[in-house]
Amino acid sequence: MKLREFQDLIETMYTSKDRERGSAATFLWLSEEIGELAGALREGTTEEKAGEFADVLAWLTTLANIEGIDLGEAVARKYADGCPGCGQMTCKCNEKP
């Protein structure tokens, strides 16, 4: 599934709830999911980790939808030409010669 397809899917599934909840409350849900991911990374199975990664992505996507951000465009704008810091495709930031 492409990022745009996923963003559209989340919009279809949750748009009415998401807009009512608003950005601040949605950010709190995202933060909770990040905490659950941290726990899974520490002690979880591969399946549990995968589920938590999916949840974090879903809540981040929900927040982007509320804010009217196209994630695919945002990612391409920031990263398609390389590292935003050094401009290289393989980051050279803070590397010693």
Gaussian input, Z-matrix of N, CA and C with variables (Angstrom, degrees):
# hf/3-21g

backbone

0 1
 N
 C     1     B1
 C     2     B2     1     A1
 N     3     B3     2     A2     1     D1
 C     4     B4     3     A3     2     D2
 C     5     B5     4     A4     3     D3
 N     6     B6     5     A5     4     D4
 C     7     B7     6     A6     5     D5
 C     8     B8     7     A7     6     D6
 N     9     B9     8     A8     7     D7
 C    10    B10     9     A9     8     D8
 C    11    B11    10    A10     9     D9
 N    12    B12    11    A11    10    D10
 C    13    B13    12    A12    11    D11
 C    14    B14    13    A13    12    D12
 N    15    B15    14    A14    13    D13
 C    16    B16    15    A15    14    D14
 C    17    B17    16    A16    15    D15
 N    18    B18    17    A17    16    D16
 C    19    B19    18    A18    17    D17
 C    20    B20    19    A19    18    D18
 N    21    B21    20    A20    19    D19
 C    22    B22    21    A21    20    D20
 C    23    B23    22    A22    21    D21
 N    24    B24    23    A23    22    D22
 C    25    B25    24    A24    23    D23
 C    26    B26    25    A25    24    D24
 N    27    B27    26    A26    25    D25
 C    28    B28    27    A27    26    D26
 C    29    B29    28    A28    27    D27
 N    30    B30    29    A29    28    D28
 C    31    B31    30    A30    29    D29
 C    32    B32    31    A31    30    D30
 N    33    B33    32    A32    31    D31
 C    34    B34    33    A33    32    D32
 C    35    B35    34    A34    33    D33
 N    36    B36    35    A35    34    D34
 C    37    B37    36    A36    35    D35
 C    38    B38    37    A37    36    D36
 N    39    B39    38    A38    37    D37
 C    40    B40    39    A39    38    D38
 C    41    B41    40    A40    39    D39
 N    42    B42    41    A41    40    D40
 C    43    B43    42    A42    41    D41
 C    44    B44    43    A43    42    D42
 N    45    B45    44    A44    43    D43
 C    46    B46    45    A45    44    D44
 C    47    B47    46    A46    45    D45
 N    48    B48    47    A47    46    D46
 C    49    B49    48    A48    47    D47
 C    50    B50    49    A49    48    D48
 N    51    B51    50    A50    49    D49
 C    52    B52    51    A51    50    D50
 C    53    B53    52    A52    51    D51
 N    54    B54    53    A53    52    D52
 C    55    B55    54    A54    53    D53
 C    56    B56    55    A55    54    D54
 N    57    B57    56    A56    55    D55
 C    58    B58    57    A57    56    D56
 C    59    B59    58    A58    57    D57
 N    60    B60    59    A59    58    D58
 C    61    B61    60    A60    59    D59
 C    62    B62    61    A61    60    D60
 N    63    B63    62    A62    61    D61
 C    64    B64    63    A63    62    D62
 C    65    B65    64    A64    63    D63
 N    66    B66    65    A65    64    D64
 C    67    B67    66    A66    65    D65
 C    68    B68    67    A67    66    D66
 N    69    B69    68    A68    67    D67
 C    70    B70    69    A69    68    D68
 C    71    B71    70    A70    69    D69
 N    72    B72    71    A71    70    D70
 C    73    B73    72    A72    71    D71
 C    74    B74    73    A73    72    D72
 N    75    B75    74    A74    73    D73
 C    76    B76    75    A75    74    D74
 C    77    B77    76    A76    75    D75
 N    78    B78    77    A77    76    D76
 C    79    B79    78    A78    77    D77
 C    80    B80    79    A79    78    D78
 N    81    B81    80    A80    79    D79
 C    82    B82    81    A81    80    D80
 C    83    B83    82    A82    81    D81
 N    84    B84    83    A83    82    D82
 C    85    B85    84    A84    83    D83
 C    86    B86    85    A85    84    D84
 N    87    B87    86    A86    85    D85
 C    88    B88    87    A87    86    D86
 C    89    B89    88    A88    87    D87
 N    90    B90    89    A89    88    D88
 C    91    B91    90    A90    89    D89
 C    92    B92    91    A91    90    D90
 N    93    B93    92    A92    91    D91
 C    94    B94    93    A93    92    D92
 C    95    B95    94    A94    93    D93
 N    96    B96    95    A95    94    D94
 C    97    B97    96    A96    95    D95
 C    98    B98    97    A97    96    D96
 N    99    B99    98    A98    97    D97
 C   100   B100    99    A99    98    D98
 C   101   B101   100   A100    99    D99
 N   102   B102   101   A101   100   D100
 C   103   B103   102   A102   101   D101
 C   104   B104   103   A103   102   D102
 N   105   B105   104   A104   103   D103
 C   106   B106   105   A105   104   D104
 C   107   B107   106   A106   105   D105
 N   108   B108   107   A107   106   D106
 C   109   B109   108   A108   107   D107
 C   110   B110   109   A109   108   D108
 N   111   B111   110   A110   109   D109
 C   112   B112   111   A111   110   D110
 C   113   B113   112   A112   111   D111
 N   114   B114   113   A113   112   D112
 C   115   B115   114   A114   113   D113
 C   116   B116   115   A115   114   D114
 N   117   B117   116   A116   115   D115
 C   118   B118   117   A117   116   D116
 C   119   B119   118   A118   117   D117
 N   120   B120   119   A119   118   D118
 C   121   B121   120   A120   119   D119
 C   122   B122   121   A121   120   D120
 N   123   B123   122   A122   121   D121
 C   124   B124   123   A123   122   D122
 C   125   B125   124   A124   123   D123
 N   126   B126   125   A125   124   D124
 C   127   B127   126   A126   125   D125
 C   128   B128   127   A127   126   D126
 N   129   B129   128   A128   127   D127
 C   130   B130   129   A129   128   D128
 C   131   B131   130   A130   129   D129
 N   132   B132   131   A131   130   D130
 C   133   B133   132   A132   131   D131
 C   134   B134   133   A133   132   D132
 N   135   B135   134   A134   133   D133
 C   136   B136   135   A135   134   D134
 C   137   B137   136   A136   135   D135
 N   138   B138   137   A137   136   D136
 C   139   B139   138   A138   137   D137
 C   140   B140   139   A139   138   D138
 N   141   B141   140   A140   139   D139
 C   142   B142   141   A141   140   D140
 C   143   B143   142   A142   141   D141
 N   144   B144   143   A143   142   D142
 C   145   B145   144   A144   143   D143
 C   146   B146   145   A145   144   D144
 N   147   B147   146   A146   145   D145
 C   148   B148   147   A147   146   D146
 C   149   B149   148   A148   147   D147
 N   150   B150   149   A149   148   D148
 C   151   B151   150   A150   149   D149
 C   152   B152   151   A151   150   D150
 N   153   B153   152   A152   151   D151
 C   154   B154   153   A153   152   D152
 C   155   B155   154   A154   153   D153
 N   156   B156   155   A155   154   D154
 C   157   B157   156   A156   155   D155
 C   158   B158   157   A157   156   D156
 N   159   B159   158   A158   157   D157
 C   160   B160   159   A159   158   D158
 C   161   B161   160   A160   159   D159
 N   162   B162   161   A161   160   D160
 C   163   B163   162   A162   161   D161
 C   164   B164   163   A163   162   D162
 N   165   B165   164   A164   163   D163
 C   166   B166   165   A165   164   D164
 C   167   B167   166   A166   165   D165
 N   168   B168   167   A167   166   D166
 C   169   B169   168   A168   167   D167
 C   170   B170   169   A169   168   D168
 N   171   B171   170   A170   169   D169
 C   172   B172   171   A171   170   D170
 C   173   B173   172   A172   171   D171
 N   174   B174   173   A173   172   D172
 C   175   B175   174   A174   173   D173
 C   176   B176   175   A175   174   D174
 N   177   B177   176   A176   175   D175
 C   178   B178   177   A177   176   D176
 C   179   B179   178   A178   177   D177
 N   180   B180   179   A179   178   D178
 C   181   B181   180   A180   179   D179
 C   182   B182   181   A181   180   D180
 N   183   B183   182   A182   181   D181
 C   184   B184   183   A183   182   D182
 C   185   B185   184   A184   183   D183
 N   186   B186   185   A185   184   D184
 C   187   B187   186   A186   185   D185
 C   188   B188   187   A187   186   D186
 N   189   B189   188   A188   187   D187
 C   190   B190   189   A189   188   D188
 C   191   B191   190   A190   189   D189
 N   192   B192   191   A191   190   D190
 C   193   B193   192   A192   191   D191
 C   194   B194   193   A193   192   D192
 N   195   B195   194   A194   193   D193
 C   196   B196   195   A195   194   D194
 C   197   B197   196   A196   195   D195
 N   198   B198   197   A197   196   D196
 C   199   B199   198   A198   197   D197
 C   200   B200   199   A199   198   D198
 N   201   B201   200   A200   199   D199
 C   202   B202   201   A201   200   D200
 C   203   B203   202   A202   201   D201
 N   204   B204   203   A203   202   D202
 C   205   B205   204   A204   203   D203
 C   206   B206   205   A205   204   D204
 N   207   B207   206   A206   205   D205
 C   208   B208   207   A207   206   D206
 C   209   B209   208   A208   207   D207
 N   210   B210   209   A209   208   D208
 C   211   B211   210   A210   209   D209
 C   212   B212   211   A211   210   D210
 N   213   B213   212   A212   211   D211
 C   214   B214   213   A213   212   D212
 C   215   B215   214   A214   213   D213
 N   216   B216   215   A215   214   D214
 C   217   B217   216   A216   215   D215
 C   218   B218   217   A217   216   D216
 N   219   B219   218   A218   217   D217
 C   220   B220   219   A219   218   D218
 C   221   B221   220   A220   219   D219
 N   222   B222   221   A221   220   D220
 C   223   B223   222   A222   221   D221
 C   224   B224   223   A223   222   D222
 N   225   B225   224   A224   223   D223
 C   226   B226   225   A225   224   D224
 C   227   B227   226   A226   225   D225
 N   228   B228   227   A227   226   D226
 C   229   B229   228   A228   227   D227
 C   230   B230   229   A229   228   D228
 N   231   B231   230   A230   229   D229
 C   232   B232   231   A231   230   D230
 C   233   B233   232   A232   231   D231
 N   234   B234   233   A233   232   D232
 C   235   B235   234   A234   233   D233
 C   236   B236   235   A235   234   D234
 N   237   B237   236   A236   235   D235
 C   238   B238   237   A237   236   D236
 C   239   B239   238   A238   237   D237
 N   240   B240   239   A239   238   D238
 C   241   B241   240   A240   239   D239
 C   242   B242   241   A241   240   D240
 N   243   B243   242   A242   241   D241
 C   244   B244   243   A243   242   D242
 C   245   B245   244   A244   243   D243
 N   246   B246   245   A245   244   D244
 C   247   B247   246   A246   245   D245
 C   248   B248   247   A247   246   D246
 N   249   B249   248   A248   247   D247
 C   250   B250   249   A249   248   D248
 C   251   B251   250   A250   249   D249
 N   252   B252   251   A251   250   D250
 C   253   B253   252   A252   251   D251
 C   254   B254   253   A253   252   D252
 N   255   B255   254   A254   253   D253
 C   256   B256   255   A255   254   D254
 C   257   B257   256   A256   255   D255
 N   258   B258   257   A257   256   D256
 C   259   B259   258   A258   257   D257
 C   260   B260   259   A259   258   D258
 N   261   B261   260   A260   259   D259
 C   262   B262   261   A261   260   D260
 C   263   B263   262   A262   261   D261
 N   264   B264   263   A263   262   D262
 C   265   B265   264   A264   263   D263
 C   266   B266   265   A265   264   D264
 N   267   B267   266   A266   265   D265
 C   268   B268   267   A267   266   D266
 C   269   B269   268   A268   267   D267
 N   270   B270   269   A269   268   D268
 C   271   B271   270   A270   269   D269
 C   272   B272   271   A271   270   D270
 N   273   B273   272   A272   271   D271
 C   274   B274   273   A273   272   D272
 C   275   B275   274   A274   273   D273
 N   276   B276   275   A275   274   D274
 C   277   B277   276   A276   275   D275
 C   278   B278   277   A277   276   D276
 N   279   B279   278   A278   277   D277
 C   280   B280   279   A279   278   D278
 C   281   B281   280   A280   279   D279
 N   282   B282   281   A281   280   D280
 C   283   B283   282   A282   281   D281
 C   284   B284   283   A283   282   D282
 N   285   B285   284   A284   283   D283
 C   286   B286   285   A285   284   D284
 C   287   B287   286   A286   285   D285
 N   288   B288   287   A287   286   D286
 C   289   B289   288   A288   287   D287
 C   290   B290   289   A289   288   D288

   B1=1.4543
   B2=1.5333
   B3=1.2926
   B4=1.4668
   B5=1.5255
   B6=1.3171
   B7=1.4649
   B8=1.5335
   B9=1.3241
   B10=1.4740
   B11=1.5233
   B12=1.3310
   B13=1.4618
   B14=1.5309
   B15=1.3212
   B16=1.4582
   B17=1.5197
   B18=1.3109
   B19=1.4673
   B20=1.5287
   B21=1.3064
   B22=1.4677
   B23=1.5316
   B24=1.3254
   B25=1.4616
   B26=1.5316
   B27=1.3131
   B28=1.4686
   B29=1.5234
   B30=1.3092
   B31=1.4724
   B32=1.5282
   B33=1.3232
   B34=1.4577
   B35=1.5250
   B36=1.3101
   B37=1.4626
   B38=1.5283
   B39=1.3264
   B40=1.4630
   B41=1.5255
   B42=1.3111
   B43=1.4599
   B44=1.5263
   B45=1.3164
   B46=1.4695
   B47=1.5280
   B48=1.3198
   B49=1.4643
   B50=1.5228
   B51=1.3295
   B52=1.4597
   B53=1.5193
   B54=1.2928
   B55=1.4666
   B56=1.5240
   B57=1.3260
   B58=1.4702
   B59=1.5211
   B60=1.3177
   B61=1.4599
   B62=1.5188
   B63=1.3337
   B64=1.4568
   B65=1.5213
   B66=1.3176
   B67=1.4648
   B68=1.5193
   B69=1.3221
   B70=1.4696
   B71=1.5292
   B72=1.3181
   B73=1.4663
   B74=1.5269
   B75=1.3100
   B76=1.4590
   B77=1.5174
   B78=1.3155
   B79=1.4618
   B80=1.5271
   B81=1.3155
   B82=1.4637
   B83=1.5319
   B84=1.3305
   B85=1.4682
   B86=1.5294
   B87=1.3323
   B88=1.4666
   B89=1.5275
   B90=1.3199
   B91=1.4682
   B92=1.5200
   B93=1.3161
   B94=1.4646
   B95=1.5248
   B96=1.3179
   B97=1.4684
   B98=1.5254
   B99=1.3265
   B100=1.4645
   B101=1.5255
   B102=1.3291
   B103=1.4603
   B104=1.5215
   B105=1.3254
   B106=1.4595
   B107=1.5299
   B108=1.3288
   B109=1.4620
   B110=1.5262
   B111=1.3172
   B112=1.4646
   B113=1.5256
   B114=1.3182
   B115=1.4625
   B116=1.5174
   B117=1.3198
   B118=1.4663
   B119=1.5236
   B120=1.3186
   B121=1.4617
   B122=1.5246
   B123=1.3013
   B124=1.4612
   B125=1.5208
   B126=1.3336
   B127=1.4562
   B128=1.5245
   B129=1.3099
   B130=1.4592
   B131=1.5047
   B132=1.3148
   B133=1.4577
   B134=1.5311
   B135=1.2961
   B136=1.4689
   B137=1.5297
   B138=1.3154
   B139=1.4678
   B140=1.5301
   B141=1.3163
   B142=1.4730
   B143=1.5222
   B144=1.3147
   B145=1.4700
   B146=1.5265
   B147=1.3253
   B148=1.4667
   B149=1.5211
   B150=1.3237
   B151=1.4597
   B152=1.5179
   B153=1.3197
   B154=1.4679
   B155=1.5231
   B156=1.3457
   B157=1.4653
   B158=1.5282
   B159=1.3274
   B160=1.4670
   B161=1.5258
   B162=1.3315
   B163=1.4695
   B164=1.5235
   B165=1.3335
   B166=1.4677
   B167=1.5263
   B168=1.3327
   B169=1.4619
   B170=1.5295
   B171=1.3304
   B172=1.4658
   B173=1.5330
   B174=1.3325
   B175=1.4679
   B176=1.5221
   B177=1.3350
   B178=1.4571
   B179=1.5236
   B180=1.3155
   B181=1.4570
   B182=1.5235
   B183=1.3182
   B184=1.4636
   B185=1.5233
   B186=1.3128
   B187=1.4633
   B188=1.5306
   B189=1.3192
   B190=1.4659
   B191=1.5243
   B192=1.3274
   B193=1.4625
   B194=1.5268
   B195=1.3089
   B196=1.4658
   B197=1.5238
   B198=1.3237
   B199=1.4610
   B200=1.5283
   B201=1.3413
   B202=1.4630
   B203=1.5257
   B204=1.3176
   B205=1.4644
   B206=1.5240
   B207=1.3224
   B208=1.4588
   B209=1.5242
   B210=1.3182
   B211=1.4619
   B212=1.5259
   B213=1.3213
   B214=1.4644
   B215=1.5104
   B216=1.3167
   B217=1.4647
   B218=1.5221
   B219=1.3242
   B220=1.4636
   B221=1.5316
   B222=1.3310
   B223=1.4671
   B224=1.5255
   B225=1.3238
   B226=1.4634
   B227=1.5264
   B228=1.3188
   B229=1.4613
   B230=1.5333
   B231=1.3171
   B232=1.4590
   B233=1.5306
   B234=1.3461
   B235=1.4567
   B236=1.5236
   B237=1.3138
   B238=1.4694
   B239=1.5228
   B240=1.3107
   B241=1.4673
   B242=1.5173
   B243=1.3278
   B244=1.4588
   B245=1.5129
   B246=1.3087
   B247=1.4644
   B248=1.5258
   B249=1.3325
   B250=1.4604
   B251=1.5311
   B252=1.3274
   B253=1.4622
   B254=1.5129
   B255=1.3391
   B256=1.4651
   B257=1.5274
   B258=1.3347
   B259=1.4578
   B260=1.5210
   B261=1.3099
   B262=1.4659
   B263=1.5220
   B264=1.3435
   B265=1.4616
   B266=1.5276
   B267=1.3152
   B268=1.4667
   B269=1.5258
   B270=1.3035
   B271=1.4645
   B272=1.5323
   B273=1.3263
   B274=1.4723
   B275=1.5274
   B276=1.3273
   B277=1.4610
   B278=1.5254
   B279=1.2881
   B280=1.4585
   B281=1.5243
   B282=1.3158
   B283=1.4701
   B284=1.5108
   B285=1.2982
   B286=1.4709
   B287=1.5257
   B288=1.3351
   B289=1.4829
   B290=1.4997
   A1=108.34
   A2=115.55
   A3=121.21
   A4=109.86
   A5=115.20
   A6=120.77
   A7=111.69
   A8=117.67
   A9=120.78
   A10=110.61
   A11=117.20
   A12=120.76
   A13=110.63
   A14=116.24
   A15=119.86
   A16=110.66
   A17=117.21
   A18=120.31
   A19=110.17
   A20=117.93
   A21=121.37
   A22=111.44
   A23=117.00
   A24=120.99
   A25=111.00
   A26=116.55
   A27=120.81
   A28=110.00
   A29=116.75
   A30=120.84
   A31=110.50
   A32=116.47
   A33=120.86
   A34=111.86
   A35=116.42
   A36=120.96
   A37=113.26
   A38=117.00
   A39=119.28
   A40=116.33
   A41=119.17
   A42=120.75
   A43=114.66
   A44=118.66
   A45=119.08
   A46=110.85
   A47=118.17
   A48=121.50
   A49=110.94
   A50=115.42
   A51=120.41
   A52=112.06
   A53=116.68
   A54=119.96
   A55=111.12
   A56=117.28
   A57=120.62
   A58=111.47
   A59=116.78
   A60=121.76
   A61=110.78
   A62=116.49
   A63=121.28
   A64=113.46
   A65=114.70
   A66=121.50
   A67=113.49
   A68=117.32
   A69=119.53
   A70=111.33
   A71=117.36
   A72=120.37
   A73=110.82
   A74=117.66
   A75=120.93
   A76=110.51
   A77=116.74
   A78=119.96
   A79=110.85
   A80=117.22
   A81=120.14
   A82=111.16
   A83=117.03
   A84=120.68
   A85=110.15
   A86=116.45
   A87=120.56
   A88=109.72
   A89=116.62
   A90=120.54
   A91=111.80
   A92=116.39
   A93=120.38
   A94=110.65
   A95=116.23
   A96=119.91
   A97=111.35
   A98=117.57
   A99=120.30
   A100=109.88
   A101=116.59
   A102=120.16
   A103=112.07
   A104=116.79
   A105=120.58
   A106=110.92
   A107=116.48
   A108=120.32
   A109=110.08
   A110=116.86
   A111=120.00
   A112=110.69
   A113=116.72
   A114=120.27
   A115=111.95
   A116=116.60
   A117=120.28
   A118=111.25
   A119=117.46
   A120=120.36
   A121=111.12
   A122=115.85
   A123=121.16
   A124=111.69
   A125=117.50
   A126=120.02
   A127=115.22
   A128=118.34
   A129=120.23
   A130=115.19
   A131=113.59
   A132=121.13
   A133=108.50
   A134=115.89
   A135=120.29
   A136=110.14
   A137=116.84
   A138=120.81
   A139=111.42
   A140=117.51
   A141=120.97
   A142=110.96
   A143=117.26
   A144=121.29
   A145=110.03
   A146=116.65
   A147=120.85
   A148=110.69
   A149=117.08
   A150=120.59
   A151=112.41
   A152=116.96
   A153=120.15
   A154=111.57
   A155=117.56
   A156=119.37
   A157=109.95
   A158=116.62
   A159=120.80
   A160=111.02
   A161=116.79
   A162=119.97
   A163=111.74
   A164=117.17
   A165=120.43
   A166=110.21
   A167=116.46
   A168=119.96
   A169=111.01
   A170=116.86
   A171=120.46
   A172=111.45
   A173=117.24
   A174=119.62
   A175=111.81
   A176=118.13
   A177=120.66
   A178=109.82
   A179=116.38
   A180=121.61
   A181=110.81
   A182=116.74
   A183=120.95
   A184=110.73
   A185=116.02
   A186=120.63
   A187=110.75
   A188=116.97
   A189=120.57
   A190=110.99
   A191=117.17
   A192=120.27
   A193=111.44
   A194=116.87
   A195=120.50
   A196=110.46
   A197=115.81
   A198=121.48
   A199=113.62
   A200=116.87
   A201=120.21
   A202=113.69
   A203=116.60
   A204=121.66
   A205=109.64
   A206=117.14
   A207=122.23
   A208=106.16
   A209=116.40
   A210=120.48
   A211=112.48
   A212=117.27
   A213=119.88
   A214=111.69
   A215=117.24
   A216=121.31
   A217=111.21
   A218=116.93
   A219=120.68
   A220=111.00
   A221=116.34
   A222=120.64
   A223=110.23
   A224=116.90
   A225=120.11
   A226=111.17
   A227=116.77
   A228=120.84
   A229=111.13
   A230=116.17
   A231=119.23
   A232=113.66
   A233=118.71
   A234=120.43
   A235=116.52
   A236=120.06
   A237=121.41
   A238=113.11
   A239=117.27
   A240=120.42
   A241=113.05
   A242=116.78
   A243=120.09
   A244=111.45
   A245=115.19
   A246=122.47
   A247=109.98
   A248=118.05
   A249=119.75
   A250=113.43
   A251=117.09
   A252=120.04
   A253=113.73
   A254=116.71
   A255=120.22
   A256=113.46
   A257=117.19
   A258=120.77
   A259=114.75
   A260=118.24
   A261=122.08
   A262=110.29
   A263=116.59
   A264=120.03
   A265=111.03
   A266=116.86
   A267=121.51
   A268=105.08
   A269=116.24
   A270=121.40
   A271=111.96
   A272=114.24
   A273=121.53
   A274=110.87
   A275=117.44
   A276=120.71
   A277=110.74
   A278=116.78
   A279=124.53
   A280=114.26
   A281=117.31
   A282=119.25
   A283=109.23
   A284=115.11
   A285=120.67
   A286=108.63
   A287=117.26
   A288=119.78
   A289=112.74
   D1=133.07
   D2=177.57
   D3=-80.67
   D4=157.52
   D5=-177.18
   D6=-57.50
   D7=-42.98
   D8=179.60
   D9=-62.62
   D10=-40.52
   D11=178.42
   D12=-63.28
   D13=-40.88
   D14=178.75
   D15=-66.51
   D16=-42.34
   D17=179.19
   D18=-62.68
   D19=-40.27
   D20=176.44
   D21=-65.84
   D22=-40.16
   D23=178.24
   D24=-61.13
   D25=-46.92
   D26=178.92
   D27=-62.67
   D28=-40.41
   D29=177.58
   D30=-59.69
   D31=-46.14
   D32=-179.98
   D33=-64.05
   D34=-43.21
   D35=-174.97
   D36=-72.22
   D37=-36.98
   D38=-166.32
   D39=-128.03
   D40=4.40
   D41=-169.17
   D42=-54.85
   D43=-43.14
   D44=-176.27
   D45=-67.12
   D46=-43.86
   D47=177.13
   D48=-63.65
   D49=-43.61
   D50=-175.35
   D51=-61.15
   D52=-47.27
   D53=-177.63
   D54=-66.07
   D55=-37.67
   D56=176.96
   D57=-65.07
   D58=-40.69
   D59=-177.89
   D60=-67.36
   D61=-41.48
   D62=179.67
   D63=85.66
   D64=170.66
   D65=-174.88
   D66=-66.50
   D67=-44.29
   D68=-175.13
   D69=-62.83
   D70=-47.70
   D71=-179.59
   D72=-68.40
   D73=-35.35
   D74=177.79
   D75=-66.36
   D76=-37.99
   D77=176.87
   D78=-62.10
   D79=-37.38
   D80=176.79
   D81=-62.92
   D82=-41.23
   D83=176.65
   D84=-62.66
   D85=-43.01
   D86=177.86
   D87=-59.45
   D88=-43.98
   D89=179.67
   D90=-61.53
   D91=-40.23
   D92=177.34
   D93=-62.46
   D94=-42.60
   D95=179.29
   D96=-65.27
   D97=-35.29
   D98=176.58
   D99=-63.64
   D100=-39.23
   D101=175.49
   D102=-62.17
   D103=-40.67
   D104=177.74
   D105=-65.51
   D106=-36.81
   D107=175.91
   D108=-63.95
   D109=-41.40
   D110=178.47
   D111=-58.66
   D112=-43.52
   D113=177.99
   D114=-63.31
   D115=-41.92
   D116=179.37
   D117=-65.70
   D118=-38.05
   D119=178.06
   D120=-64.21
   D121=-34.33
   D122=-179.49
   D123=-74.24
   D124=-43.71
   D125=-169.50
   D126=-133.65
   D127=-5.04
   D128=-170.23
   D129=-84.74
   D130=165.29
   D131=173.74
   D132=-77.84
   D133=168.70
   D134=176.99
   D135=-58.46
   D136=-40.96
   D137=179.34
   D138=-63.88
   D139=-42.03
   D140=178.25
   D141=-65.47
   D142=-41.09
   D143=177.37
   D144=-61.05
   D145=-46.38
   D146=-179.55
   D147=-59.55
   D148=-43.06
   D149=178.82
   D150=-62.78
   D151=-39.77
   D152=179.94
   D153=-71.95
   D154=-37.39
   D155=173.80
   D156=-59.30
   D157=-43.27
   D158=179.37
   D159=-62.59
   D160=-41.82
   D161=178.78
   D162=-63.28
   D163=-43.15
   D164=178.97
   D165=-61.81
   D166=-44.06
   D167=178.93
   D168=-62.91
   D169=-40.68
   D170=180.00
   D171=-63.19
   D172=-44.68
   D173=-179.85
   D174=-70.25
   D175=-35.22
   D176=174.91
   D177=-64.14
   D178=-41.04
   D179=178.31
   D180=-65.00
   D181=-40.95
   D182=176.28
   D183=-57.87
   D184=-45.69
   D185=-179.82
   D186=-63.67
   D187=-41.85
   D188=176.70
   D189=-61.33
   D190=-41.77
   D191=178.47
   D192=-61.78
   D193=-44.35
   D194=178.89
   D195=-58.96
   D196=-39.75
   D197=-176.83
   D198=-85.73
   D199=-2.87
   D200=178.70
   D201=73.55
   D202=30.59
   D203=-179.68
   D204=-101.63
   D205=126.75
   D206=172.72
   D207=-85.29
   D208=109.73
   D209=-175.23
   D210=-61.90
   D211=-40.80
   D212=179.27
   D213=-59.43
   D214=-45.58
   D215=178.37
   D216=-65.39
   D217=-41.95
   D218=-179.20
   D219=-63.05
   D220=-44.25
   D221=179.87
   D222=-65.78
   D223=-44.38
   D224=-179.83
   D225=-62.42
   D226=-43.35
   D227=179.72
   D228=-60.56
   D229=-39.73
   D230=-174.17
   D231=-86.70
   D232=-33.62
   D233=-169.93
   D234=-121.08
   D235=-10.34
   D236=-173.89
   D237=-61.78
   D238=-30.76
   D239=-177.48
   D240=-97.18
   D241=10.54
   D242=178.30
   D243=116.66
   D244=-172.69
   D245=-178.87
   D246=-58.23
   D247=129.90
   D248=178.49
   D249=-61.70
   D250=-23.44
   D251=-179.19
   D252=-82.09
   D253=-50.84
   D254=-174.29
   D255=-109.63
   D256=-12.20
   D257=179.33
   D258=79.57
   D259=1.94
   D260=-179.30
   D261=-90.62
   D262=149.55
   D263=176.57
   D264=-70.65
   D265=-31.46
   D266=170.14
   D267=-108.19
   D268=111.62
   D269=-172.17
   D270=-54.22
   D271=132.80
   D272=177.60
   D273=-116.41
   D274=7.94
   D275=-179.31
   D276=-57.70
   D277=136.31
   D278=174.81
   D279=60.80
   D280=16.51
   D281=175.59
   D282=-85.43
   D283=141.19
   D284=176.97
   D285=-88.96
   D286=139.54
   D287=-179.62
   D288=-63.77

